[in-house]
């Protein structure tokens, strides 16, 4: 038979005059036929256009959208929805990464913060997140890069999955209106009876299947696209693998804590006493907040930070628009608060 006989071949198949194998020879776009012997009209026919570009040409899709769709659906593509350097820059600006830490890793992060960053632990503070990120990246580069690698991998997976699900759903919904099933990377499938119906409805008895689809699409212009331009919007936390990400983060934070502990041990430093001191002070006083000395109300003070080995509290005093910085042991810090006569405030 000639290709012009596709419609009549479909009719003959339904009548039982030709086999499914015969039908696949009638049109270059018929790849396979799954025969329903009890109802030949309900046999499933698989349509393949040989090249995805040819299929998407039928829909007059933007070439950037075609390129994007092919990449997100390919198992072999190395396309990245977000690059590593963007992840790094976002991290150093205090965005994205910390918010994905689970409770256990947030506890480890807080412990690290107490040891390397003289600020109250507050991830709701943009400047705090930014400062802590820089401290980690500058002082513990390799384990911090490992965290960024984990985030980069999982974020790409999230965005690819989200884009793939969203766009394929758009295509599936469009073709479902005509009782065709869109199968990513595999073309279309429908029933023999549905194809015959569309031949009749479009008055396309003389056309191959590709011609029938072209008429369907011309009469029902698809209202989608712009996927490539809006690619960064394809984000859905449900598609982010928190468990895998936090497993890797935990290992990297442990490396940072081990490194800090080893440094302290080499210096003969009592880490436990330092942490307990900072905890006691920070329960009562916030960094960078001014307080009035309880026993000398014309003098204000604020905690600037801490020093290790020996343990010291960094304090700034202020009086009459003048200021003075001091390094005090915990004992002398409380003397400052409650026995200010031991200090010479004329030097401020």
ROBAVEX-556866 format. One record per residue (C-alpha): residue in one letter; x, y, z. Coordinates in nm, 3 decimals. Each point is the difference from the previous one (the first is absolute). Layout:
% ROBAVEX-556866
+-----+---------+---------+---------+
| res |       u |       v |       w |
+-----+---------+---------+---------+
|   A |       X |       Y |       Z |
...
+-----+---------+---------+---------+
This chain:
% ROBAVEX-556866
+-----+---------+---------+---------+
| res |       u |       v |       w |
+-----+---------+---------+---------+
|   X |   0.000 |   0.000 |   0.000 |
|   X |   0.102 |   0.365 |  -0.052 |
|   X |   0.030 |   0.244 |   0.290 |
|   X |  -0.321 |   0.166 |  -0.124 |
|   X |  -0.180 |  -0.313 |   0.112 |
|   X |   0.069 |   0.045 |   0.377 |
|   X |  -0.366 |   0.070 |   0.079 |
|   X |  -0.117 |  -0.302 |  -0.200 |
|   X |   0.267 |  -0.217 |   0.162 |
|   X |  -0.137 |   0.100 |   0.342 |
|   X |  -0.351 |  -0.093 |  -0.117 |
|   X |   0.121 |  -0.334 |  -0.135 |
|   X |   0.179 |  -0.075 |   0.329 |
|   X |  -0.321 |   0.061 |   0.196 |
|   X |  -0.182 |  -0.238 |  -0.238 |
|   X |   0.268 |  -0.265 |   0.063 |
|   X |   0.122 |   0.005 |  -0.358 |
|   X |   0.363 |   0.087 |   0.087 |
|   X |   0.220 |  -0.064 |   0.302 |
|   X |   0.169 |   0.241 |   0.239 |
|   X |   0.330 |  -0.072 |  -0.174 |
|   X |  -0.155 |   0.093 |  -0.333 |
|   X |  -0.131 |   0.324 |   0.149 |
|   X |   0.348 |   0.110 |   0.114 |
|   X |   0.107 |  -0.009 |  -0.366 |
|   X |  -0.277 |   0.235 |  -0.111 |
|   X |   0.139 |   0.323 |   0.145 |
|   X |   0.357 |   0.101 |   0.098 |
|   X |  -0.125 |   0.143 |   0.330 |
|   X |  -0.158 |  -0.324 |   0.123 |
|   X |   0.260 |  -0.169 |   0.220 |
|   X |  -0.201 |  -0.275 |   0.162 |
|   X |  -0.351 |  -0.133 |   0.044 |
|   X |  -0.117 |  -0.177 |   0.316 |
|   X |  -0.290 |  -0.206 |  -0.125 |
|   X |  -0.318 |  -0.031 |   0.209 |
|   X |  -0.141 |  -0.316 |  -0.155 |
|   X |  -0.341 |   0.038 |   0.169 |
|   X |  -0.046 |   0.355 |  -0.132 |
|   X |   0.236 |   0.090 |  -0.285 |
|   X |  -0.109 |   0.365 |   0.007 |
|   X |   0.142 |   0.025 |   0.354 |
|   X |   0.342 |  -0.129 |  -0.106 |
|   X |   0.272 |   0.243 |   0.106 |
|   X |   0.208 |   0.158 |  -0.273 |
|   X |   0.340 |   0.157 |   0.078 |
|   X |   0.109 |   0.297 |  -0.211 |
|   X |   0.366 |   0.085 |  -0.041 |
|   X |   0.129 |   0.299 |  -0.197 |
|   X |   0.358 |  -0.126 |  -0.016 |
|   X |   0.141 |   0.330 |   0.125 |
|   X |  -0.144 |   0.204 |   0.286 |
|   X |   0.072 |   0.317 |  -0.196 |
|   X |  -0.238 |  -0.113 |  -0.273 |
|   X |  -0.269 |  -0.072 |   0.258 |
|   X |   0.035 |   0.340 |   0.165 |
|   X |   0.007 |   0.170 |  -0.340 |
|   X |  -0.362 |  -0.108 |  -0.035 |
|   X |  -0.079 |   0.215 |   0.304 |
|   X |   0.200 |   0.301 |  -0.121 |
|   X |   0.186 |   0.012 |   0.332 |
|   X |   0.276 |   0.252 |   0.070 |
|   X |   0.340 |  -0.156 |  -0.071 |
|   X |   0.128 |   0.095 |   0.348 |
|   X |  -0.296 |  -0.177 |   0.159 |
|   X |   0.062 |  -0.306 |  -0.218 |
|   X |   0.367 |  -0.004 |   0.105 |
|   X |  -0.097 |   0.041 |   0.366 |
|   X |  -0.263 |  -0.274 |  -0.012 |
|   X |   0.235 |  -0.246 |  -0.168 |
|   X |   0.267 |   0.062 |   0.263 |
|   X |  -0.222 |  -0.040 |   0.306 |
|   X |  -0.148 |  -0.322 |  -0.138 |
|   X |   0.331 |  -0.152 |  -0.108 |
|   X |   0.171 |  -0.259 |   0.220 |
|   X |   0.333 |   0.091 |  -0.156 |
|   X |  -0.009 |   0.379 |   0.020 |
|   X |   0.237 |   0.183 |   0.234 |
|   X |  -0.219 |   0.311 |  -0.005 |
|   X |  -0.002 |   0.194 |   0.330 |
|   X |  -0.299 |   0.204 |   0.113 |
|   X |   0.229 |   0.188 |   0.240 |
|   X |   0.380 |   0.012 |  -0.020 |
|   X |   0.241 |  -0.055 |   0.287 |
|   X |   0.126 |   0.358 |   0.002 |
|   X |  -0.352 |   0.133 |   0.045 |
|   X |  -0.043 |  -0.236 |   0.296 |
|   X |   0.327 |   0.128 |   0.146 |
|   X |  -0.088 |   0.368 |  -0.046 |
|   X |  -0.347 |  -0.052 |   0.148 |
|   X |   0.155 |  -0.178 |   0.299 |
|   X |   0.249 |   0.281 |   0.061 |
|   X |  -0.288 |   0.247 |  -0.014 |
|   X |  -0.176 |  -0.201 |   0.269 |
|   X |  -0.263 |  -0.163 |  -0.220 |
|   X |  -0.133 |  -0.350 |  -0.072 |
|   X |   0.232 |  -0.252 |   0.167 |
|   X |  -0.051 |   0.038 |   0.376 |
|   X |  -0.378 |  -0.009 |  -0.036 |
|   X |   0.025 |  -0.362 |  -0.119 |
|   X |   0.186 |  -0.122 |   0.312 |
|   X |  -0.191 |  -0.239 |   0.226 |
|   X |  -0.014 |   0.042 |   0.381 |
|   X |   0.307 |  -0.215 |   0.069 |
|   X |   0.210 |   0.196 |  -0.247 |
|   X |  -0.130 |   0.332 |   0.131 |
|   X |   0.125 |  -0.101 |   0.345 |
|   X |   0.343 |  -0.077 |  -0.146 |
|   X |  -0.005 |   0.329 |  -0.192 |
|   X |  -0.081 |   0.191 |   0.318 |
|   X |   0.291 |  -0.167 |   0.179 |
|   X |   0.235 |   0.092 |  -0.285 |
|   X |  -0.132 |   0.355 |   0.006 |
|   X |   0.082 |   0.035 |   0.370 |
|   X |   0.358 |  -0.103 |  -0.072 |
|   X |   0.077 |   0.207 |  -0.309 |
|   X |  -0.245 |   0.290 |  -0.015 |
|   X |  -0.057 |   0.252 |   0.278 |
|   X |  -0.368 |   0.060 |  -0.058 |
|   X |  -0.327 |  -0.123 |   0.146 |
|   X |  -0.115 |  -0.302 |  -0.197 |
|   X |  -0.296 |   0.133 |  -0.197 |
|   X |  -0.074 |  -0.143 |  -0.344 |
|   X |  -0.287 |   0.246 |  -0.039 |
|   X |   0.260 |   0.278 |  -0.023 |
|   X |   0.125 |   0.054 |  -0.357 |
|   X |   0.332 |   0.148 |   0.112 |
|   X |   0.061 |  -0.284 |   0.244 |
|   X |  -0.053 |  -0.265 |  -0.270 |
|   X |   0.228 |   0.188 |  -0.237 |
|   X |   0.274 |   0.041 |   0.260 |
|   X |  -0.014 |  -0.362 |   0.113 |
|   X |   0.010 |  -0.122 |  -0.361 |
|   X |   0.316 |   0.202 |  -0.066 |
|   X |   0.163 |  -0.126 |   0.321 |
|   X |  -0.067 |  -0.361 |  -0.098 |
|   X |   0.111 |   0.042 |  -0.361 |
|   X |   0.318 |   0.189 |   0.089 |
|   X |   0.110 |  -0.217 |   0.293 |
|   X |  -0.133 |  -0.346 |  -0.094 |
|   X |  -0.004 |   0.016 |  -0.377 |
|   X |  -0.001 |  -0.368 |  -0.095 |
|   X |  -0.282 |  -0.125 |   0.227 |
|   X |  -0.201 |   0.314 |  -0.078 |
|   X |   0.045 |  -0.060 |  -0.374 |
|   X |  -0.120 |  -0.357 |   0.061 |
|   X |  -0.318 |   0.145 |   0.150 |
|   X |  -0.044 |   0.223 |  -0.304 |
|   X |   0.060 |  -0.299 |  -0.230 |
|   X |  -0.274 |  -0.193 |   0.180 |
|   X |  -0.239 |   0.293 |  -0.027 |
|   X |   0.086 |   0.058 |  -0.366 |
|   X |  -0.071 |  -0.364 |  -0.084 |
|   X |  -0.327 |  -0.022 |   0.191 |
|   X |  -0.121 |   0.343 |  -0.115 |
|   X |   0.061 |  -0.092 |  -0.364 |
|   X |  -0.186 |  -0.326 |   0.049 |
|   X |  -0.289 |   0.188 |   0.162 |
|   X |  -0.026 |   0.257 |  -0.278 |
|   X |   0.036 |  -0.255 |  -0.281 |
|   X |  -0.271 |  -0.218 |   0.152 |
|   X |  -0.227 |   0.298 |   0.053 |
|   X |   0.050 |   0.129 |  -0.355 |
|   X |  -0.042 |  -0.347 |  -0.149 |
|   X |  -0.321 |  -0.069 |   0.193 |
|   X |  -0.149 |   0.341 |  -0.071 |
|   X |   0.075 |   0.019 |  -0.372 |
|   X |  -0.083 |  -0.362 |  -0.075 |
|   X |  -0.329 |   0.050 |   0.183 |
|   X |  -0.076 |   0.296 |  -0.228 |
|   X |   0.068 |  -0.212 |  -0.308 |
|   X |  -0.195 |  -0.295 |   0.137 |
|   X |  -0.299 |   0.222 |   0.078 |
|   X |   0.007 |   0.151 |  -0.348 |
|   X |   0.003 |  -0.332 |  -0.186 |
|   X |  -0.246 |  -0.161 |   0.239 |
|   X |  -0.267 |   0.234 |  -0.137 |
|   X |   0.027 |  -0.199 |  -0.323 |
|   X |   0.033 |  -0.339 |   0.173 |
|   X |   0.371 |  -0.025 |  -0.078 |
|   X |   0.253 |  -0.087 |   0.269 |
|   X |   0.326 |   0.193 |  -0.006 |
|   X |   0.292 |  -0.220 |   0.112 |
|   X |   0.326 |   0.193 |   0.063 |
|   X |   0.281 |  -0.122 |  -0.227 |
|   X |  -0.242 |  -0.243 |  -0.160 |
|   X |  -0.251 |   0.195 |  -0.212 |
|   X |  -0.377 |  -0.052 |   0.020 |
|   X |  -0.236 |  -0.289 |   0.045 |
|   X |  -0.371 |  -0.032 |  -0.060 |
|   X |  -0.253 |  -0.256 |  -0.119 |
|   X |  -0.064 |  -0.100 |  -0.359 |
|   X |  -0.364 |   0.106 |   0.044 |
|   X |   0.103 |   0.348 |   0.118 |
|   X |   0.225 |   0.047 |  -0.303 |
|   X |  -0.282 |  -0.100 |  -0.234 |
|   X |  -0.231 |   0.248 |   0.176 |
|   X |   0.249 |   0.285 |  -0.050 |
|   X |   0.046 |  -0.092 |  -0.366 |
|   X |  -0.373 |   0.038 |  -0.044 |
|   X |  -0.034 |   0.316 |   0.217 |
|   X |   0.282 |   0.181 |  -0.186 |
|   X |  -0.104 |  -0.133 |  -0.340 |
|   X |   0.359 |  -0.118 |  -0.055 |
|   X |  -0.051 |  -0.338 |  -0.171 |
|   X |   0.280 |   0.071 |  -0.245 |
|   X |   0.263 |   0.098 |   0.260 |
|   X |   0.253 |  -0.204 |   0.197 |
|   X |  -0.026 |   0.008 |   0.382 |
|   X |   0.244 |   0.293 |   0.023 |
|   X |  -0.237 |   0.203 |  -0.218 |
|   X |  -0.297 |  -0.081 |   0.224 |
|   X |   0.192 |   0.111 |   0.310 |
|   X |   0.105 |   0.319 |  -0.177 |
|   X |  -0.365 |   0.085 |  -0.069 |
|   X |  -0.098 |  -0.077 |   0.361 |
|   X |   0.273 |   0.229 |   0.132 |
|   X |  -0.076 |   0.276 |  -0.253 |
|   X |  -0.364 |   0.000 |   0.110 |
|   X |   0.093 |  -0.013 |   0.370 |
|   X |   0.304 |   0.222 |   0.050 |
|   X |   0.183 |  -0.099 |   0.320 |
|   X |   0.024 |   0.271 |   0.265 |
|   X |   0.330 |  -0.086 |   0.163 |
|   X |   0.369 |   0.077 |  -0.028 |
|   X |   0.246 |   0.246 |   0.149 |
|   X |   0.149 |  -0.288 |   0.199 |
|   X |   0.362 |   0.085 |  -0.071 |
|   X |  -0.039 |   0.365 |   0.100 |
|   X |  -0.167 |  -0.093 |   0.330 |
|   X |   0.223 |  -0.298 |   0.077 |
|   X |   0.113 |   0.139 |   0.339 |
|   X |  -0.360 |  -0.002 |   0.120 |
|   X |  -0.019 |  -0.379 |  -0.004 |
|   X |   0.056 |  -0.056 |   0.372 |
|   X |  -0.195 |  -0.222 |   0.236 |
|   X |   0.140 |  -0.098 |   0.340 |
|   X |  -0.196 |  -0.327 |  -0.015 |
|   X |   0.241 |  -0.109 |  -0.275 |
|   X |   0.310 |   0.087 |   0.206 |
|   X |   0.155 |  -0.308 |   0.166 |
|   X |   0.043 |   0.132 |   0.354 |
|   X |   0.116 |  -0.335 |   0.137 |
|   X |   0.282 |  -0.045 |  -0.251 |
|   X |   0.106 |   0.366 |   0.027 |
|   X |   0.011 |   0.002 |   0.380 |
|   X |   0.187 |  -0.329 |   0.011 |
|   X |   0.283 |   0.164 |  -0.197 |
|   X |  -0.025 |   0.324 |   0.199 |
|   X |   0.035 |  -0.193 |   0.325 |
|   X |   0.327 |  -0.154 |  -0.115 |
|   X |   0.140 |   0.338 |  -0.103 |
|   X |  -0.101 |   0.174 |   0.323 |
|   X |   0.161 |  -0.283 |   0.197 |
|   X |   0.324 |   0.062 |  -0.191 |
|   X |  -0.014 |   0.368 |   0.093 |
|   X |  -0.064 |  -0.076 |   0.367 |
|   X |   0.277 |  -0.261 |   0.004 |
|   X |   0.241 |   0.250 |  -0.155 |
|   X |  -0.086 |   0.264 |   0.261 |
|   X |   0.034 |  -0.252 |   0.284 |
|   X |   0.337 |  -0.121 |  -0.129 |
|   X |   0.130 |   0.358 |  -0.020 |
|   X |  -0.108 |   0.069 |   0.356 |
|   X |   0.156 |  -0.321 |   0.129 |
|   X |   0.333 |   0.088 |  -0.165 |
|   X |  -0.011 |   0.335 |   0.178 |
|   X |  -0.089 |  -0.164 |   0.332 |
|   X |  -0.329 |   0.187 |  -0.001 |
|   X |  -0.302 |  -0.099 |   0.214 |
|   X |  -0.281 |   0.009 |  -0.255 |
|   X |  -0.268 |  -0.099 |   0.248 |
|   X |   0.077 |   0.289 |   0.237 |
|   X |  -0.008 |   0.247 |  -0.290 |
|   X |  -0.339 |  -0.121 |  -0.124 |
|   X |  -0.146 |   0.009 |   0.348 |
|   X |   0.125 |   0.357 |   0.052 |
|   X |  -0.149 |   0.123 |  -0.328 |
|   X |  -0.328 |  -0.176 |   0.076 |
|   X |  -0.025 |   0.164 |   0.343 |
|   X |   0.071 |   0.347 |  -0.138 |
|   X |  -0.227 |  -0.028 |  -0.304 |
|   X |  -0.292 |  -0.114 |   0.213 |
|   X |   0.001 |   0.348 |   0.154 |
|   X |   0.153 |   0.229 |  -0.260 |
|   X |  -0.032 |   0.028 |  -0.376 |
|   X |   0.286 |   0.098 |  -0.227 |
|   X |   0.002 |   0.360 |  -0.119 |
|   X |  -0.277 |   0.110 |   0.239 |
|   X |   0.070 |   0.279 |   0.247 |
|   X |  -0.071 |  -0.047 |   0.372 |
|   X |   0.039 |   0.230 |   0.300 |
|   X |   0.232 |  -0.106 |   0.282 |
|   X |  -0.227 |  -0.098 |   0.289 |
|   X |   0.213 |   0.182 |   0.260 |
|   X |   0.111 |   0.294 |  -0.214 |
|   X |  -0.278 |   0.116 |  -0.224 |
|   X |   0.196 |   0.273 |  -0.181 |
|   X |   0.210 |  -0.270 |  -0.170 |
|   X |  -0.127 |  -0.232 |  -0.271 |
|   X |   0.156 |  -0.322 |  -0.126 |
|   X |  -0.048 |  -0.263 |  -0.263 |
|   X |   0.152 |  -0.342 |  -0.062 |
|   X |   0.210 |   0.008 |  -0.317 |
|   X |   0.107 |  -0.364 |  -0.006 |
|   X |   0.229 |  -0.255 |   0.163 |
|   X |   0.362 |  -0.108 |  -0.007 |
|   X |   0.142 |  -0.343 |   0.070 |
|   X |   0.307 |  -0.119 |   0.183 |
|   X |  -0.033 |   0.168 |   0.244 |
|   X |  -0.376 |   0.048 |   0.003 |
|   X |  -0.088 |   0.367 |  -0.024 |
|   X |  -0.315 |   0.206 |  -0.056 |
|   X |   0.044 |   0.293 |  -0.238 |
|   X |  -0.188 |   0.300 |   0.137 |
|   X |  -0.045 |   0.356 |  -0.122 |
|   X |  -0.076 |   0.273 |   0.258 |
|   X |  -0.162 |   0.332 |  -0.088 |
|   X |  -0.029 |   0.323 |   0.202 |
|   X |  -0.055 |   0.357 |  -0.110 |
|   X |   0.037 |  -0.087 |  -0.371 |
|   X |   0.335 |  -0.166 |   0.067 |
|   X |   0.071 |  -0.373 |  -0.010 |
|   X |   0.260 |  -0.252 |   0.114 |
|   X |   0.055 |  -0.368 |  -0.085 |
|   X |   0.093 |  -0.254 |   0.268 |
|   X |   0.083 |  -0.370 |   0.018 |
|   X |  -0.132 |  -0.150 |   0.323 |
|   X |  -0.002 |  -0.337 |   0.166 |
|   X |  -0.349 |  -0.118 |   0.095 |
|   X |   0.075 |   0.083 |   0.362 |
|   X |   0.107 |   0.355 |  -0.084 |
|   X |  -0.297 |   0.044 |  -0.231 |
|   X |  -0.233 |  -0.054 |   0.295 |
|   X |   0.220 |   0.233 |   0.211 |
|   X |  -0.060 |   0.262 |  -0.268 |
|   X |  -0.374 |  -0.047 |   0.033 |
|   X |  -0.032 |  -0.010 |   0.377 |
|   X |   0.323 |   0.149 |   0.138 |
|   X |   0.076 |   0.281 |  -0.245 |
|   X |   0.208 |   0.182 |   0.262 |
|   X |   0.279 |  -0.245 |  -0.083 |
|   X |   0.034 |   0.168 |  -0.342 |
|   X |   0.126 |   0.338 |  -0.104 |
|   X |  -0.266 |   0.151 |  -0.225 |
|   X |   0.191 |   0.323 |  -0.040 |
|   X |   0.203 |  -0.177 |  -0.270 |
|   X |  -0.302 |  -0.036 |  -0.224 |
+-----+---------+---------+---------+
